[in-house]
Amino acid sequence: MAKISGRYFYNRKPIGVSRLARDKVLSEKLFRWTEAHTGMSFLEVAKNIHSD
């Protein structure tokens, strides 16, 4: 398995992560919106993945 660094790359060069992308409150809002509009629960998905 390859090591996951969590870094982002563009044209094979590392790039920074925007302030908005690091905003915890905004990311939680996006996840809630996504779950509400898709009917998909990410917590359920995570539970199903880890139950195997």
PyMOL commands that set and color helices and strands:
alter all, ss='L'
color gray80, all
select helices_A, chain A and resi 19-22+24-38+42-50
alter helices_A, ss='H'
color red, helices_A
select strands_A, chain A and resi 8-10+13-15
alter strands_A, ss='S'
color yellow, strands_A
deselect
rebuild
show_as cartoon
